[in-house]
C-alpha cells in the first residue's frame, strides 16, 4: 500500500512540474482573439522564445496573462493604414485569421520599429484589442513570454491545434 501511495505522489508531482514548467494550460478571458480563440477556451502553451510572424503567444502583463498574435520581431518596421491593413517592412501582411480589419486603439507613431529583444503583438479582433499598437501594452519583452499557444483542449468541439 505504501509503495502505491509513493508512486502516485511521484507521478502527480512530475505531472504538475511538466504542466507548470514546460506546458502550461491557460484559460482565455476576453474577446481580443476572436474568432481564433473564444472566451472560456483552454489552451496549452509550450515554453520557448523562437517565434515566427503569425504565432500566438501568451505573456505576462500587470499580473495577468494576455494572449496575442506575433506580428513582427525585433528590428522589423510595422505600419498600419487607416483601413487596418498591416505592413511589416513595407510588405502587406497576409492575415487570413482576421475577419474585420481595424486601425484600433493606436497611439504610437507609425511606422514603428520593434525594439531589440521584443515582439510586436496584436489581437485578432482588431477593433477591441489593446495590444502593441498602444503604449499601455507596448512590445512584449522576451522575459514576459509564457509560451507559444499550440493546442486547444476545451471545448471538445474545438479540440486541436491553434493557428
C-alpha positions in Angstrom: 0.0 0.0 0.0 2.8 2.4 1.0 4.7 1.9 -2.3 1.5 2.6 -4.3 0.9 5.9 -2.5 4.5 6.9 -3.1 4.2 6.0 -6.8 1.0 8.1 -7.1 2.6 11.1 -5.3 5.7 10.9 -7.6 3.6 10.7 -10.7 1.4 13.6 -9.5 4.5 15.7 -8.7 6.0 15.0 -12.2 2.7 15.9 -13.9 2.5 19.2 -12.0 6.1 20.1 -12.8 5.6 19.4 -16.5 2.3 21.4 -16.6 3.8 24.4 -14.8 7.3 24.4 -16.3 7.0 23.0 -19.8 3.4 23.0 -21.0 1.2 25.5 -19.1 -2.5 25.2 -19.5 -4.3 28.6 -19.8 -7.9 29.8 -19.9 -8.8 32.5 -22.4 -10.5 35.6 -21.0 -12.0 38.4 -23.2 -12.7 38.7 -26.9 -9.4 40.2 -28.3 -8.5 36.9 -30.1 -11.9 36.0 -31.6 -12.7 34.2 -33.9 -9.4 32.2 -33.3 -9.9 31.8 -29.6 -13.1 32.5 -27.6 -13.6 33.3 -24.0 -13.6 30.2 -21.9 -11.3 28.2 -24.2 -8.5 26.3 -22.5 -5.2 26.1 -24.4 -1.8 24.6 -24.0 1.4 26.7 -24.4 4.9 25.4 -24.9 7.9 27.3 -23.4 10.3 28.9 -25.9 11.3 32.2 -27.5 11.7 31.4 -31.2 8.6 32.9 -32.6 7.5 33.5 -36.2 5.1 36.0 -37.5 1.6 34.6 -37.0 2.4 32.6 -33.9 0.0 33.1 -31.0 1.8 33.7 -27.7 0.9 34.2 -24.0 2.7 36.8 -22.0 2.6 38.4 -18.5 1.2 42.0 -18.3 0.3 43.6 -14.9 -0.2 40.3 -13.1 -2.3 38.9 -15.9 -1.6 36.6 -18.8 -2.6 38.0 -22.2 -2.8 36.1 -25.4 -2.0 37.9 -28.8 -0.5 37.1 -32.2 3.1 37.9 -33.2 3.1 40.5 -36.0 6.8 41.5 -36.1 10.1 40.7 -34.4 12.9 42.9 -33.2 14.3 45.3 -35.9 11.2 45.0 -38.1 9.2 48.1 -39.2 5.4 48.0 -38.6 3.0 50.3 -40.4 -0.8 50.3 -40.2 -3.0 52.2 -42.6 -6.4 53.8 -41.6 -8.2 50.7 -43.1 -6.4 48.4 -40.7 -4.0 46.8 -43.2 -0.7 45.9 -41.5 2.6 46.2 -43.3 5.8 44.7 -42.0 9.0 46.0 -43.6 6.7 47.6 -46.3 5.1 44.3 -47.2 1.4 43.8 -46.7 0.8 41.1 -44.1 -1.4 38.2 -45.2 -3.8 37.7 -42.3 -6.5 35.1 -43.1 -7.2 34.8 -39.3 -8.6 38.4 -39.1 -12.3 38.8 -40.1 -12.6 42.5 -39.5 -9.6 44.8 -40.0 -9.5 48.0 -37.9 -6.9 50.6 -37.0 -7.9 50.1 -33.4 -6.6 51.9 -30.3 -3.3 53.1 -31.7 -1.3 55.8 -30.0 2.2 55.0 -31.3 4.0 56.9 -34.1 3.8 54.9 -37.3 5.9 53.5 -39.0 7.2 51.9 -35.8 10.5 49.9 -35.4 10.3 47.0 -33.0 13.0 47.3 -30.3 15.7 44.7 -29.6 14.6 41.5 -27.8 10.9 42.3 -28.2 8.0 41.3 -30.4 5.1 43.4 -31.7 1.7 41.7 -31.0 -1.9 42.3 -32.0 -5.2 40.6 -31.2 -7.2 39.0 -34.0 -10.3 41.1 -33.1 -8.6 44.4 -34.0 -11.4 46.8 -33.1 -11.4 45.8 -29.4 -7.9 44.5 -28.8 -5.5 46.6 -26.8 -2.0 45.5 -27.9 1.4 46.7 -29.1 -0.4 49.5 -31.0 -0.9 51.2 -27.7 1.8 52.3 -25.3 -0.2 50.9 -22.4 0.9 47.4 -23.5 3.7 48.1 -25.9 6.0 45.5 -27.4 6.5 42.3 -25.5 9.9 41.5 -24.0 11.3 38.0 -24.1 11.2 37.6 -20.3 7.5 38.4 -20.3 6.6 35.5 -22.6 4.9 32.4 -21.0 5.0 30.4 -24.3 3.6 29.8 -27.7 -0.1 28.6 -27.8 -0.1 25.3 -29.8 -3.2 23.4 -28.8 -6.8 24.0 -27.7 -8.1 21.3 -25.2 -11.5 22.8 -24.3 -14.2 22.9 -25.5 -14.0 19.5 -27.1 -15.7 20.8 -30.3 -12.6 23.0 -30.9 -10.1 20.3 -29.7 -6.9 20.5 -31.8 -4.0 22.7 -32.9 -4.4 26.5 -32.9 -3.2 28.6 -35.8 
